[in-house]
Amino acid sequence: MRKLSLWLVPNLAFALILPSTIRAQEYRGTFEQQLACTPDVLRLCGSEIPDVNRIVVCLRQNTAQLGDACKAVFEAQNSAPPKDPARTTRASH
């Protein structure tokens, strides 16, 4: 019984933490950003749908072939400072 609890506790903790980590990694962008990149996703990265992370990697690998609107989305993301989640949480209250 003790062996079971030693195995169960860390695995349960991992199972509870993992979904929030996945959601944080799968930021899909604003509606406008999605619209700007949808044609390029369909044209260049259709085989990666529905995996958001793989789509982003594919778009980054094909930057030279992106349309102007989608290219602007990635350029804006690369030049923007990283967001501080603590600040945005406090600001929204």
PyMOL CGO cylinders between C-alpha atoms (Angstrom):
from pymol import cmd
from pymol.cgo import CYLINDER

trace = [
    CYLINDER, 0.00, 0.00, 0.00, 2.85, 2.40, 0.82, 0.3, 1, 1, 1, 1, 1, 1,
    CYLINDER, 2.85, 2.40, 0.82, 4.45, 1.70, -2.57, 0.3, 1, 1, 1, 1, 1, 1,
    CYLINDER, 4.45, 1.70, -2.57, 1.18, 2.56, -4.28, 0.3, 1, 1, 1, 1, 1, 1,
    CYLINDER, 1.18, 2.56, -4.28, 0.94, 5.93, -2.49, 0.3, 1, 1, 1, 1, 1, 1,
    CYLINDER, 0.94, 5.93, -2.49, 4.58, 6.70, -3.30, 0.3, 1, 1, 1, 1, 1, 1,
    CYLINDER, 4.58, 6.70, -3.30, 3.77, 6.16, -6.96, 0.3, 1, 1, 1, 1, 1, 1,
    CYLINDER, 3.77, 6.16, -6.96, 0.31, 7.77, -6.94, 0.3, 1, 1, 1, 1, 1, 1,
    CYLINDER, 0.31, 7.77, -6.94, 1.13, 11.13, -5.34, 0.3, 1, 1, 1, 1, 1, 1,
    CYLINDER, 1.13, 11.13, -5.34, 3.79, 12.34, -7.82, 0.3, 1, 1, 1, 1, 1, 1,
    CYLINDER, 3.79, 12.34, -7.82, 1.81, 11.04, -10.79, 0.3, 1, 1, 1, 1, 1, 1,
    CYLINDER, 1.81, 11.04, -10.79, -1.37, 12.71, -9.64, 0.3, 1, 1, 1, 1, 1, 1,
    CYLINDER, -1.37, 12.71, -9.64, 0.47, 16.00, -9.11, 0.3, 1, 1, 1, 1, 1, 1,
    CYLINDER, 0.47, 16.00, -9.11, 1.95, 15.71, -12.61, 0.3, 1, 1, 1, 1, 1, 1,
    CYLINDER, 1.95, 15.71, -12.61, -1.48, 15.02, -14.09, 0.3, 1, 1, 1, 1, 1, 1,
    CYLINDER, -1.48, 15.02, -14.09, -2.93, 18.11, -12.44, 0.3, 1, 1, 1, 1, 1, 1,
    CYLINDER, -2.93, 18.11, -12.44, -0.08, 20.42, -13.49, 0.3, 1, 1, 1, 1, 1, 1,
    CYLINDER, -0.08, 20.42, -13.49, 0.33, 19.21, -17.09, 0.3, 1, 1, 1, 1, 1, 1,
    CYLINDER, 0.33, 19.21, -17.09, -2.96, 20.54, -18.56, 0.3, 1, 1, 1, 1, 1, 1,
    CYLINDER, -2.96, 20.54, -18.56, -2.26, 24.12, -17.43, 0.3, 1, 1, 1, 1, 1, 1,
    CYLINDER, -2.26, 24.12, -17.43, 1.25, 23.91, -18.91, 0.3, 1, 1, 1, 1, 1, 1,
    CYLINDER, 1.25, 23.91, -18.91, -0.14, 22.72, -22.23, 0.3, 1, 1, 1, 1, 1, 1,
    CYLINDER, -0.14, 22.72, -22.23, -2.71, 25.50, -22.34, 0.3, 1, 1, 1, 1, 1, 1,
    CYLINDER, -2.71, 25.50, -22.34, 0.00, 28.10, -21.68, 0.3, 1, 1, 1, 1, 1, 1,
    CYLINDER, 0.00, 28.10, -21.68, 2.10, 26.78, -24.56, 0.3, 1, 1, 1, 1, 1, 1,
    CYLINDER, 2.10, 26.78, -24.56, -0.80, 26.75, -26.99, 0.3, 1, 1, 1, 1, 1, 1,
    CYLINDER, -0.80, 26.75, -26.99, -1.43, 30.47, -27.23, 0.3, 1, 1, 1, 1, 1, 1,
    CYLINDER, -1.43, 30.47, -27.23, -3.29, 30.77, -30.50, 0.3, 1, 1, 1, 1, 1, 1,
    CYLINDER, -3.29, 30.77, -30.50, -2.98, 34.52, -30.98, 0.3, 1, 1, 1, 1, 1, 1,
    CYLINDER, -2.98, 34.52, -30.98, -5.71, 37.08, -31.34, 0.3, 1, 1, 1, 1, 1, 1,
    CYLINDER, -5.71, 37.08, -31.34, -8.56, 36.62, -33.77, 0.3, 1, 1, 1, 1, 1, 1,
    CYLINDER, -8.56, 36.62, -33.77, -6.93, 39.15, -36.12, 0.3, 1, 1, 1, 1, 1, 1,
    CYLINDER, -6.93, 39.15, -36.12, -3.61, 37.27, -36.00, 0.3, 1, 1, 1, 1, 1, 1,
    CYLINDER, -3.61, 37.27, -36.00, -5.36, 34.00, -36.75, 0.3, 1, 1, 1, 1, 1, 1,
    CYLINDER, -5.36, 34.00, -36.75, -7.11, 35.58, -39.74, 0.3, 1, 1, 1, 1, 1, 1,
    CYLINDER, -7.11, 35.58, -39.74, -3.83, 37.00, -41.00, 0.3, 1, 1, 1, 1, 1, 1,
    CYLINDER, -3.83, 37.00, -41.00, -2.10, 33.61, -40.92, 0.3, 1, 1, 1, 1, 1, 1,
    CYLINDER, -2.10, 33.61, -40.92, -4.94, 31.23, -41.86, 0.3, 1, 1, 1, 1, 1, 1,
    CYLINDER, -4.94, 31.23, -41.86, -4.19, 31.27, -45.62, 0.3, 1, 1, 1, 1, 1, 1,
    CYLINDER, -4.19, 31.27, -45.62, -0.51, 30.54, -44.96, 0.3, 1, 1, 1, 1, 1, 1,
    CYLINDER, -0.51, 30.54, -44.96, -1.35, 27.78, -42.49, 0.3, 1, 1, 1, 1, 1, 1,
    CYLINDER, -1.35, 27.78, -42.49, -3.59, 26.11, -45.06, 0.3, 1, 1, 1, 1, 1, 1,
    CYLINDER, -3.59, 26.11, -45.06, -1.08, 26.58, -47.87, 0.3, 1, 1, 1, 1, 1, 1,
    CYLINDER, -1.08, 26.58, -47.87, 2.17, 25.73, -46.07, 0.3, 1, 1, 1, 1, 1, 1,
    CYLINDER, 2.17, 25.73, -46.07, 1.31, 23.84, -42.88, 0.3, 1, 1, 1, 1, 1, 1,
    CYLINDER, 1.31, 23.84, -42.88, -1.96, 22.02, -43.49, 0.3, 1, 1, 1, 1, 1, 1,
    CYLINDER, -1.96, 22.02, -43.49, -0.42, 18.71, -42.48, 0.3, 1, 1, 1, 1, 1, 1,
    CYLINDER, -0.42, 18.71, -42.48, 0.25, 20.11, -38.97, 0.3, 1, 1, 1, 1, 1, 1,
    CYLINDER, 0.25, 20.11, -38.97, -3.41, 20.96, -38.23, 0.3, 1, 1, 1, 1, 1, 1,
    CYLINDER, -3.41, 20.96, -38.23, -4.70, 20.80, -35.43, 0.3, 1, 1, 1, 1, 1, 1,
    CYLINDER, -4.70, 20.80, -35.43, -1.39, 20.89, -33.46, 0.3, 1, 1, 1, 1, 1, 1,
    CYLINDER, -1.39, 20.89, -33.46, -0.89, 24.59, -32.69, 0.3, 1, 1, 1, 1, 1, 1,
    CYLINDER, -0.89, 24.59, -32.69, 2.72, 24.24, -31.60, 0.3, 1, 1, 1, 1, 1, 1,
    CYLINDER, 2.72, 24.24, -31.60, 3.66, 22.39, -34.79, 0.3, 1, 1, 1, 1, 1, 1,
    CYLINDER, 3.66, 22.39, -34.79, 1.83, 24.97, -36.90, 0.3, 1, 1, 1, 1, 1, 1,
    CYLINDER, 1.83, 24.97, -36.90, 3.83, 27.78, -35.30, 0.3, 1, 1, 1, 1, 1, 1,
    CYLINDER, 3.83, 27.78, -35.30, 7.09, 25.89, -35.90, 0.3, 1, 1, 1, 1, 1, 1,
    CYLINDER, 7.09, 25.89, -35.90, 6.09, 25.30, -39.52, 0.3, 1, 1, 1, 1, 1, 1,
    CYLINDER, 6.09, 25.30, -39.52, 5.24, 28.97, -40.07, 0.3, 1, 1, 1, 1, 1, 1,
    CYLINDER, 5.24, 28.97, -40.07, 8.56, 30.04, -38.53, 0.3, 1, 1, 1, 1, 1, 1,
    CYLINDER, 8.56, 30.04, -38.53, 10.42, 27.58, -40.78, 0.3, 1, 1, 1, 1, 1, 1,
    CYLINDER, 10.42, 27.58, -40.78, 8.65, 29.05, -43.82, 0.3, 1, 1, 1, 1, 1, 1,
    CYLINDER, 8.65, 29.05, -43.82, 8.97, 32.73, -42.91, 0.3, 1, 1, 1, 1, 1, 1,
    CYLINDER, 8.97, 32.73, -42.91, 10.27, 33.66, -46.37, 0.3, 1, 1, 1, 1, 1, 1,
    CYLINDER, 10.27, 33.66, -46.37, 7.12, 32.23, -47.97, 0.3, 1, 1, 1, 1, 1, 1,
    CYLINDER, 7.12, 32.23, -47.97, 4.60, 33.88, -45.63, 0.3, 1, 1, 1, 1, 1, 1,
    CYLINDER, 4.60, 33.88, -45.63, 2.19, 36.48, -46.89, 0.3, 1, 1, 1, 1, 1, 1,
    CYLINDER, 2.19, 36.48, -46.89, 2.73, 40.06, -45.73, 0.3, 1, 1, 1, 1, 1, 1,
    CYLINDER, 2.73, 40.06, -45.73, -0.03, 39.97, -43.09, 0.3, 1, 1, 1, 1, 1, 1,
    CYLINDER, -0.03, 39.97, -43.09, 1.20, 36.79, -41.41, 0.3, 1, 1, 1, 1, 1, 1,
    CYLINDER, 1.20, 36.79, -41.41, 4.83, 37.87, -41.67, 0.3, 1, 1, 1, 1, 1, 1,
    CYLINDER, 4.83, 37.87, -41.67, 3.87, 41.09, -39.85, 0.3, 1, 1, 1, 1, 1, 1,
    CYLINDER, 3.87, 41.09, -39.85, 2.34, 38.99, -37.03, 0.3, 1, 1, 1, 1, 1, 1,
    CYLINDER, 2.34, 38.99, -37.03, 5.59, 37.10, -36.48, 0.3, 1, 1, 1, 1, 1, 1,
    CYLINDER, 5.59, 37.10, -36.48, 7.72, 40.23, -36.77, 0.3, 1, 1, 1, 1, 1, 1,
    CYLINDER, 7.72, 40.23, -36.77, 5.55, 41.96, -34.16, 0.3, 1, 1, 1, 1, 1, 1,
    CYLINDER, 5.55, 41.96, -34.16, 5.83, 38.96, -31.82, 0.3, 1, 1, 1, 1, 1, 1,
    CYLINDER, 5.83, 38.96, -31.82, 9.61, 38.86, -32.22, 0.3, 1, 1, 1, 1, 1, 1,
    CYLINDER, 9.61, 38.86, -32.22, 10.04, 42.56, -31.45, 0.3, 1, 1, 1, 1, 1, 1,
    CYLINDER, 10.04, 42.56, -31.45, 7.57, 42.74, -28.53, 0.3, 1, 1, 1, 1, 1, 1,
    CYLINDER, 7.57, 42.74, -28.53, 8.96, 42.37, -25.01, 0.3, 1, 1, 1, 1, 1, 1,
    CYLINDER, 8.96, 42.37, -25.01, 7.84, 39.19, -23.21, 0.3, 1, 1, 1, 1, 1, 1,
    CYLINDER, 7.84, 39.19, -23.21, 4.57, 39.61, -21.33, 0.3, 1, 1, 1, 1, 1, 1,
    CYLINDER, 4.57, 39.61, -21.33, 4.62, 39.45, -17.55, 0.3, 1, 1, 1, 1, 1, 1,
    CYLINDER, 4.62, 39.45, -17.55, 1.61, 37.30, -16.59, 0.3, 1, 1, 1, 1, 1, 1,
    CYLINDER, 1.61, 37.30, -16.59, 1.55, 38.75, -13.06, 0.3, 1, 1, 1, 1, 1, 1,
    CYLINDER, 1.55, 38.75, -13.06, 1.13, 42.28, -14.43, 0.3, 1, 1, 1, 1, 1, 1,
    CYLINDER, 1.13, 42.28, -14.43, -1.68, 41.41, -16.83, 0.3, 1, 1, 1, 1, 1, 1,
    CYLINDER, -1.68, 41.41, -16.83, -3.51, 39.54, -14.07, 0.3, 1, 1, 1, 1, 1, 1,
    CYLINDER, -3.51, 39.54, -14.07, -3.30, 42.48, -11.66, 0.3, 1, 1, 1, 1, 1, 1,
    CYLINDER, -3.30, 42.48, -11.66, -4.20, 45.00, -14.35, 0.3, 1, 1, 1, 1, 1, 1,
    CYLINDER, -4.20, 45.00, -14.35, -7.39, 43.18, -15.25, 0.3, 1, 1, 1, 1, 1, 1,
    CYLINDER, -7.39, 43.18, -15.25, -8.79, 43.35, -11.68, 0.3, 1, 1, 1, 1, 1, 1,
]
cmd.load_cgo(trace, "trace")
